[in-house]
Amino acid sequence: MGRLTSRVAIVTGSSSGIGKAIALRFGEEGAAVIVTARRLGLCQTTVEQITSKGGTAWAMHTDVTDEQQVERLFEETVARYGRVDIVVNNAGIFGGRQLAETSTREFDEVINVNLRGTFFCCRAAFRRMRQQGGGVILNMSSVAGVQAWAGTGVYSASKHGIMALTKALADEGRPYNIKVSAICPAGVADDLVDASPDERLRSEKIDPFDVAEAAIFLSTLGKRAVVHQLVIDRLGADW
């Protein structure tokens, strides 16, 4: 029996990269996975990969910067499956550069997708989980959410904001058995999700399926255990 059997999981940004790796592994572990992103065609490909191995999945187009689309995602998930047990807020983009060279448009785009989108999804997830008596919310932050370097100011600001949302929501969720955690990976080989294990092993970046295993770990902790922040760095990186 899979570790996530009978659980319903929404994974945003799961058309590719880390989100796709999480969706694939959740499907293998028995979850009913809602694969959602802006690129519906790629979401459907992920669904086909899950169902070809006997898993359950459903694709839905969602732009997390659109409040109404986020609400529709949760409404239709609950209508179809009756509940939502796990939400992985993975949708995000990298953007910005040296702050003096960053345009207002670039700033708004990064903040809208990474921070505003995570807020919309956290709020929608929390409201449903509070009614049903619990759940797990995993927010994809970054090592840039606990540090910052030249050229990462806007991206880092968005990810620091996600850390603050996570901490506040974890506090608010405790009376309702809602666990909220942040995953903070360093550079991940996003483009190697569909590569062979040997190809991923040869990469100098983190295997996206290692991040997926972290998501499974956080989703299956015992009733009394919670990890608020999990940093996944590259082997040999400076602390």
N, C-alpha and C positions, 0 to 999 in steps of 0.2 A: 504494500500500500504506500502511495506517495505521501510525502510529508505535508502536502497542501490539499489533500483530497477533501472534496466537499466545500472548499473555500472559493470565494469569488474575488478576483483581483483585477483592478484597473491599473494598467501601466501606460502612462502618457509618454509620448515621444518614442513609441516602441516600433516604429517603422524601420529603424536602423540603430546601430551603435549599442550603447549600454542598455537602452530600453528594450531593444530586440532580444539581446542576450537574456535579460531578466524574463521577458515574456516566454521565450523558448524553454527556459529552465522551470519556470512556474508551471507551464503546461506539462512538462515531463513529470513534475511532482504532483500532478493531479488537480491543480486549480482550474477553474473555468476562467479564462483570461480574456479580458476586453483589451484588444490591441488598438490603440488610438493615437493618432497624430494628424498632421495636416496633409500628409501624402497617403491617401486612402489606398492607392494601388499597392504601395509597399506594405501597408498594414495587412492587406489581403494576402500578400505573399507570406508574411509571418504567420498568419492564421493557417494557411495551407501547410506550412512546415510543422506547426503544432498538431493539426488534425491528422496529418499523414502518419504520425507516431501514436495515434489513438487518443490524443488529447482533445480538450474542448476549448474553443476560442471563437471570438466574434470580433470583426473589424468595424470601427466607427471613426468617421472623420471628426476631428475636434481641433479647433484653434484655441489653445488655452488662454489667449489674450481676450477672447470673447466670452463675457460672463454668461450670456444666454446659451452658447454652445456647451459650456462646461455644465451648466444646470441640466441641459438636455442629456448629456452623457450620463449623468448620475440617475436621472429620472428613468431613462430607457434601460440602464443596467438593472435597476431595482425592479422595473416592470418585467424584465425578461428572467432574472435570476432570483428575485425576491429579497436580495440583500447585497451588501458589498463589504467584504471582510478585510481586504488589503488594498491600499492605494499607494502606488509608487509614482511620485511626482518627479518624473525624469525629464520632461520636455524642457529644453534649454538651448541657448546659442552662445557662442563666444563672440565678443565684439569689443570695439574700442581699441585704443592704443595709448600713446602718451597723452595724458589728460589735456594738455594744451592743444593737441591736434585732434581731439575727439569732437565730433559735431554733436549738436543737440539731437539730431535725428538718430545717430548711433546710440547715444545715451538712452533715449526713450525706447528704442527697439530692444535693447538688452534688458532694461528694467521691466518692460512690459511682458516679455516672454518669461524671463527667469523668475522675477519676483512677483509681479502682478499675477502671472499665470499660476504660480505655486499657491499664492493666496487664494485665488478663486477655487482651486481644486481642494485645498485644505479645508476651506469653509464648507464646501459642498459635502466633502467626505465626513467631516466632523458632525454635521447636522444629521446625516443618515446613521452614523455609528452611534451617536448618542441615543437615538430612538431605539436601535436594535440591541443595545447593551454592550457595545465594545467593538474594537477593531484595531487595525494597525495602519499607520500612515508613515511612509518612508519618503523623506525629502532628499533629492539628490543635490547635495552641495558640492564642495570641492576643497582641495587643500587651499585653494584661493579664498575659501570661505573662512579660514582660520588664520591665513597669512595674506600678504599682498606684496607684489613686486612691481617695479617700473613697467609700464605698458599693460598692466592688468587692472587698472583702477576701476573702470566701470564694471567689468565682469566680476571683479572681486567684491565691489560694493553690492552687486546683486546677490552674490553668494553669501556674503556676511548677513544680508537681510534675511535670507532663507534660514540661516542659523538662528537668528532672533525669533523668527516665526516659529521655528521648531521648538525652541526652548519654552516660549510662551504657551504654545498649544499643548505641549507635553504636560505642563502644569495644569492647564485647564481641563485636560482629558483624563487626568488621574481618577476623579470621582466616577467616571463613566466607563472605566476599563478600556480607555482608548490609549494605546501606546504610540508615541510619536518619536521618531529617530531621524538623524541626519547621517547620510553616507557621504564621506569626503574623499573621493579618489584623486590621485595625481593623474598624470597623462595616461590615457587609456587608448588601446589600439581599436578605436571605433570602427575602422574600415575592415577589420579582420574577423568580424562576427561569423561570417560564412566561410572563413578559411579553415584549413586543417589544423589540428592541435599542434603539429610540428611547425607550421607557418607562424602560428601565434607565439609559440615558444621561442622562435628566432627573433621576434620583435623585441625591441628595447623598451616597449611600453607595456603597461599592465594588461593582462588578458581580460577582456570584457566579461568572460564567464566567471572570473574570480570575483568581480563586483556582484554578479548575479548570485553567487554562493553566499555572499555577505547579506544580500537581500533575503534569501531563504532563511539564513540563520536568524536574522532579526524578526522574521515573520513567524518563527516557530519556537521562540523562547517560551519557557514556562510562564504560568500565569503571574507569578510574583517577580519576574525578571524583566528588566528593560535596559537597553543600551542607548543612551541619549545621543552619542556621537561616535562614529566609527571612521577612523582615518585609514585609508588604504594608500600607502606610499610605494614607490618603486624601490626594489632591493638596492641598497647602497646609497640611497638618497640621504642627504644631511637632515637631521632632526632639528 
